Amino acid sequence: MSDTIDGVIERHALSRAGAPPLRARGVVLLIHGRGATADSMLPLAGVMAMPDLCYLAPQAEGHTWYPQSFMAPTTANEPWLTRALGRVAAIIADILASGIEPGRLAIIGFSQGACLTSETVLRNPRPYGFIGVLSGGAIGPPGTPRDYQGSLAGASIFLGCSDHDPHIPLARVKETTQVFIRMGAKVSERIYPGASHGINDDEITHLRAGLAALAT
């Protein structure tokens, strides 16, 4: 792994946990939710217990990636949405340019961060090593065209969400799953009856299984 990843960390002011970039076998990009912080995602590094992975997390300005619901008309979230999508896409591009292969890169987002993760991946398809979408889905109001270009063949994706999440309609999770499948990804979806808006133990099990491929 190239030491130029250190430059990526500095350039994008990323928080870091886990293995030092020079000896890490893979990189996990963590995208926080509304009102949260980059550092709030880093405990996942300890939960995953995979010491050979480097965990990186960007901080949203004002702790929020975009102001309105991810289901709101797109114009209601501009220009913040375009900026957020561009920023995450730039971080991904710089990580890959530093010498990390797509199959050694994972992206995991929670809530608003999961929505941002979904939309970024759909707009920038590659054979990512693993994508974790925790309580989220593709961005846009009902009826948004999902005519994304490119392929996610080779990517492994997990989506987990409550069946009655107050922020994430189940129909949007299902729609996002189908778009990922249509673009060629290997997708696992888990819906949790009566669960709260959070990350549960079963989701952690799926995340750990998804990241195992990066750590070997």
C-alpha positions in Angstrom: 0.0 0.0 0.0 1.5 3.3 -1.0 2.3 5.9 1.7 0.6 8.5 -0.4 -2.6 7.5 1.4 -1.2 9.7 4.2 -1.5 12.7 1.8 -5.1 11.8 1.2 -5.8 11.7 4.9 -4.3 15.1 5.3 -5.8 16.7 2.2 -9.4 15.6 3.2 -8.9 16.1 7.0 -10.0 12.5 7.6 -10.2 10.9 11.1 -8.3 7.6 11.3 -8.4 4.4 13.3 -7.1 0.8 12.9 -4.0 -0.1 11.1 -1.4 2.5 10.0 -1.9 3.1 6.2 1.5 1.7 5.3 0.7 -1.8 6.6 -3.0 -1.9 6.1 -4.5 -4.6 3.8 -7.5 -2.5 3.0 -9.2 0.8 3.6 -12.7 1.3 5.1 -14.3 4.7 4.5 -17.0 5.5 7.2 -19.7 8.1 6.5 -21.5 9.4 9.5 -25.2 10.4 9.9 -27.0 13.7 10.4 -25.8 15.6 13.5 -22.9 13.2 14.1 -19.2 13.3 13.8 -16.5 11.5 11.9 -15.0 10.3 15.2 -18.4 8.8 16.2 -17.9 6.2 13.4 -14.4 5.2 14.4 -15.5 2.8 17.2 -16.6 0.5 14.4 -12.9 -0.3 14.0 -12.7 -1.8 17.4 -16.0 -3.7 16.9 -14.8 -5.2 13.7 -11.6 -6.4 15.4 -9.7 -6.6 12.1 -6.3 -5.0 13.0 -5.1 -5.1 9.4 -7.6 -2.6 8.1 -7.3 1.2 8.1 -10.6 3.1 8.9 -11.0 6.6 7.6 -13.9 9.0 8.2 -14.7 12.5 6.8 -16.5 15.2 8.8 -19.5 17.0 7.3 -19.6 20.7 7.6 -22.0 21.6 10.4 -22.3 17.8 11.1 -24.9 17.5 8.3 -24.3 16.4 4.7 -27.5 18.1 3.4 -30.3 19.9 5.2 -33.6 18.1 4.2 -34.8 14.5 4.1 -33.1 12.3 1.4 -36.6 11.9 0.0 -37.1 15.7 -0.5 -37.1 17.3 -3.9 -33.5 17.4 -5.0 -33.5 21.2 -5.3 -34.4 21.5 -1.6 -31.0 19.9 -0.7 -28.9 22.0 -3.1 -26.1 23.0 -3.2 -25.2 20.9 -0.2 -26.1 17.6 -1.7 -24.0 18.2 -4.8 -21.1 19.3 -2.6 -21.4 16.2 -0.4 -21.6 13.8 -3.3 -18.6 15.5 -4.9 -16.6 15.4 -1.7 -17.1 11.7 -1.0 -16.5 10.9 -4.7 -13.2 12.9 -4.5 -12.1 11.0 -1.4 -12.8 7.7 -3.1 -10.9 8.7 -6.2 -7.9 9.9 -4.2 -7.8 6.7 -2.2 -7.8 4.7 -5.4 -5.2 7.0 -7.0 -2.9 6.4 -4.0 -2.6 2.8 -5.0 -5.5 1.1 -3.3 -7.3 -1.4 -5.5 -11.1 -1.1 -5.6 -11.4 -4.6 -4.2 -9.5 -3.4 -1.1 -11.8 -0.4 -0.5 -15.0 -0.6 1.6 -17.5 2.1 2.2 -19.9 2.0 5.2 -22.5 4.6 5.9 -25.2 5.0 8.6 -28.5 6.9 8.2 -27.8 10.1 6.2 -24.4 8.7 5.6 -25.9 5.5 4.3 -28.0 7.5 1.8 -24.9 9.5 0.7 -23.0 6.2 0.4 -25.7 4.6 -1.7 -26.0 7.6 -4.1 -22.2 8.0 -4.4 -21.6 4.3 -5.2 -24.4 4.3 -7.7 -23.0 7.4 -9.5 -19.4 6.0 -9.3 -19.7 2.3 -9.8 -16.7 0.1 -9.4 -15.9 -3.5 -8.1 -15.7 -2.2 -4.6 -14.6 -4.7 -2.0 -17.6 -4.1 0.3 -20.4 -1.5 0.7 -22.4 -1.3 3.9 -25.7 0.6 3.8 -27.1 0.9 7.3 -30.6 2.5 7.5 -30.4 4.3 4.2 -31.1 4.2 0.4 -30.6 6.0 -2.9 -31.3 9.8 -2.7 -34.2 11.6 -4.3 -38.0 11.9 -4.2 -40.3 9.1 -5.3 -40.1 8.6 -9.1 -36.5 9.7 -9.3 -35.0 8.0 -12.5 -32.4 5.4 -11.5 -30.7 5.2 -14.9 -27.2 5.1 -13.5 -24.4 4.3 -15.9 -21.7 1.7 -15.4 -21.4 -1.6 -13.5 -21.1 -2.8 -9.9 -20.1 -6.3 -11.0 -17.7 -7.7 -8.4 -19.0 -5.4 -5.6 -20.5 -6.9 -2.4 -23.2 -4.9 -0.8 -25.2 -5.2 2.4 -28.3 -3.2 3.3 -29.9 -3.4 6.7 -32.9 -1.4 8.0 -35.9 -1.6 10.3 -39.2 -2.3 8.7 -40.6 0.9 10.3 -37.7 3.2 10.4 -39.1 6.8 10.9 -36.5 8.2 8.5 -36.1 5.5 5.8 -39.2 4.2 4.0 -38.9 0.4 3.5 -39.9 0.9 -0.1 -36.8 3.0 -0.7 -34.6 0.3 0.8 -36.2 -2.3 -1.5 -35.8 0.0 -4.5 -32.2 0.6 -3.8 -31.5 -3.1 -3.4 -33.0 -3.7 -6.8 -30.9 -1.0 -8.4 -27.8 -2.4 -6.9 -28.7 -5.9 -8.3 -29.5 -4.5 -11.7 -26.1 -2.9 -11.8 -24.5 -6.3 -11.2 -23.6 -6.2 -7.5 -23.9 -9.2 -5.1 -26.4 -7.9 -2.6 -27.6 -9.0 0.8 -30.6 -7.2 2.3 -31.9 -7.7 5.9 -35.1 -6.0 7.2 -35.5 -6.1 11.0 -39.1 -6.1 12.3 -39.6 -3.6 15.1 -36.0 -2.5 15.2 -34.9 1.0 16.2 -33.0 3.5 14.0 -29.5 2.2 14.9 -26.9 -0.4 14.2 -27.8 -3.9 15.6 -25.7 -7.0 16.3 -26.8 -8.8 13.2 -25.7 -5.9 11.0 -22.3 -6.0 12.7 -22.1 -9.7 11.9 -22.8 -8.9 8.2 -20.3 -6.0 8.2 -17.6 -8.2 9.7 -18.2 -10.9 7.1 -18.1 -8.3 4.3 -14.9 -6.8 5.5 -13.2 -10.2 6.0 -12.4 -10.3 2.3 -10.4 -7.1 2.6 -8.4 -8.3 5.6 -7.2 -11.6 4.0 
